[in-house]
Amino acid sequence: MFSKKKDTSPDDFWREYEENTGEKILSRSLGKYMSGWEEFDGKGWNSLWGLIIATTGGFRFHHFPQQSWLDAFSRNSGQEKFKEKTIFIPKEKIISAKIVEESKWWVKILRATSPHLFINYSDESGQERQITIIIEFKSDGYNAEAFSFD
């Protein structure tokens, strides 16, 4: 989906992302998928790192393949493990979305807490589901209000 050029700048990457999706990026960050997407959960793909992106068309989670030296020695390193994995929830399917951050100062001191993004959405059968993402890094392109999808 995206060029594999090593000399691509971040600005070029995001411009290409918008061109490929046909949607304007409203907010972006690094996050960790935890649960709530049937395909991912069914294959045990939880705790996946990727880009979380709010666009004019909806919500996107994009996991890019990676392989560590430890994976190279693993007998159980199937090809599917190293393919791009994406989630797209169209804006019209999003029922609600909220970011929950720890507000108690003493909890923040005692343990590291990251904001959690909860998106309630309608799946293909019309059933309400909730996806959970941990927001790990707020980039220059991060805008929490964009993740409300209002």
Secondary structure per residue as TSV (DSSP state, phi and psi in degrees):
chain	resnum	aa	ss	phi	psi
A	1	M	-	360.0	-33.9
A	2	F	-	-122.9	151.5
A	3	S	-	-66.1	149.3
A	4	K	-	-100.0	17.5
A	5	K	-	-62.8	131.4
A	6	K	T	-75.5	-21.3
A	7	D	T	-96.3	16.8
A	8	T	-	-72.9	128.6
A	9	S	-	-78.8	160.2
A	10	P	H	-57.1	-40.6
A	11	D	H	-62.1	-41.6
A	12	D	H	-64.3	-40.3
A	13	F	H	-59.7	-49.1
A	14	W	H	-68.2	-35.9
A	15	R	H	-63.4	-44.7
A	16	E	H	-64.3	-37.8
A	17	Y	H	-60.5	-46.2
A	18	E	H	-63.0	-40.3
A	19	E	H	-64.4	-43.0
A	20	N	H	-68.6	-35.9
A	21	T	H	-89.7	-21.9
A	22	G	T	73.5	19.0
A	23	E	S	-129.1	146.4
A	24	K	-	-80.5	135.4
A	25	I	E	-81.2	125.4
A	26	L	E	-96.6	-33.5
A	27	S	E	-159.4	151.3
A	28	R	E	-151.2	154.2
A	29	S	E	-164.4	170.9
A	30	L	E	-93.8	136.0
A	31	G	E	-149.3	174.3
A	32	K	E	-124.8	118.5
A	33	Y	E	-68.4	132.9
A	34	M	E	-112.9	-48.8
A	35	S	E	-169.2	166.6
A	36	G	-	112.5	-6.5
A	37	W	-	-110.3	113.8
A	38	E	H	-52.5	-45.8
A	39	E	H	-60.1	-44.5
A	40	F	H	-68.5	-46.1
A	41	D	H	-63.1	-39.7
A	42	G	H	-64.4	-25.5
A	43	K	T	-102.4	5.4
A	44	G	T	73.5	23.8
A	45	W	-	-89.3	64.7
A	46	N	-	-108.5	163.4
A	47	S	S	60.6	41.1
A	48	L	E	-92.3	132.8
A	49	W	E	-84.1	144.8
A	50	G	E	-175.0	-176.2
A	51	L	E	-88.7	134.5
A	52	I	E	-108.6	130.7
A	53	I	E	-137.8	126.6
A	54	A	E	-98.7	124.9
A	55	T	E	-122.7	173.5
A	56	T	T	-63.5	-19.5
A	57	G	T	-96.5	-12.8
A	58	G	E	149.1	-149.6
A	59	F	E	-109.6	138.6
A	60	R	E	-131.5	139.0
A	61	F	E	-122.0	127.9
A	62	H	E	-129.0	110.8
A	63	H	E	-98.1	124.6
A	64	F	-	-96.5	143.0
A	65	P	-	-66.0	147.2
A	66	Q	-	-148.7	154.5
A	67	Q	-	-141.3	125.2
A	68	S	-	-92.1	168.7
A	69	W	H	-63.3	-29.3
A	70	L	H	-67.9	-38.9
A	71	D	H	-61.5	-35.4
A	72	A	H	-62.2	-29.7
A	73	F	H	-91.7	-10.7
A	74	S	-	-73.7	135.9
A	75	R	T	-74.2	-21.9
A	76	N	T	-102.0	40.6
A	77	S	-	-104.9	79.8
A	78	G	-	-69.7	157.1
A	79	Q	G	-61.5	-36.4
A	80	E	G	-60.6	-29.1
A	81	K	G	-60.7	-27.3
A	82	F	G	-109.1	26.1
A	83	K	S	-102.5	155.0
A	84	E	-	-62.7	141.1
A	85	K	E	-126.4	131.1
A	86	T	E	-132.9	152.5
A	87	I	E	-125.7	134.4
A	88	F	E	-134.3	124.0
A	89	I	E	-117.0	111.1
A	90	P	E	-59.6	146.8
A	91	K	G	-53.8	-38.2
A	92	E	G	-70.6	-15.3
A	93	K	G	-92.3	-10.3
A	94	I	E	-81.6	120.5
A	95	I	E	-84.9	-47.6
A	96	S	E	-158.4	159.0
A	97	A	E	-148.7	139.7
A	98	K	E	-149.5	149.4
A	99	I	E	-106.9	126.3
A	100	V	E	-111.8	122.0
A	101	E	-	-118.2	145.6
A	102	E	-	-65.6	129.8
A	103	S	-	-105.3	-17.3
A	104	K	-	-80.0	121.2
A	105	W	H	-61.8	-36.0
A	106	W	H	-71.4	-29.4
A	107	V	H	-71.0	-39.2
A	108	K	H	-61.9	-34.6
A	109	I	H	-73.4	-41.7
A	110	L	H	-76.6	-28.6
A	111	R	S	-150.7	144.6
A	112	A	-	-70.6	127.1
A	113	T	-	-126.6	138.4
A	114	S	-	-113.5	151.4
A	115	P	-	-61.8	146.0
A	116	H	E	-110.8	134.3
A	117	L	E	-104.4	122.8
A	118	F	E	-114.9	122.7
A	119	I	E	-119.5	118.5
A	120	N	E	-92.1	130.4
A	121	Y	E	-144.2	162.9
A	122	S	E	-93.9	125.9
A	123	D	-	-80.7	-175.2
A	124	E	T	-61.0	-28.4
A	125	S	T	-89.5	0.2
A	126	G	S	90.0	-0.2
A	127	Q	-	-78.8	140.2
A	128	E	E	-79.0	133.6
A	129	R	E	-132.5	165.7
A	130	Q	E	-131.5	129.5
A	131	I	E	-104.1	141.2
A	132	T	E	-120.2	127.7
A	133	I	E	-129.8	137.1
A	134	I	E	-96.9	126.0
A	135	I	E	-86.6	114.1
A	136	E	E	-98.1	-29.7
A	137	F	E	-144.2	124.5
A	138	K	E	-96.5	104.9
A	139	S	-	-79.0	178.5
A	140	D	T	-59.6	-26.6
A	141	G	T	-90.3	10.8
A	142	Y	-	-82.8	132.4
A	143	N	-	-144.9	103.8
A	144	A	G	-58.0	-35.6
A	145	E	G	-63.5	-30.1
A	146	A	G	-64.5	-26.4
A	147	F	G	-79.8	1.7
A	148	S	G	-84.5	-19.3
A	149	F	-	57.4	33.0
A	150	D	-	-83.3	360.0
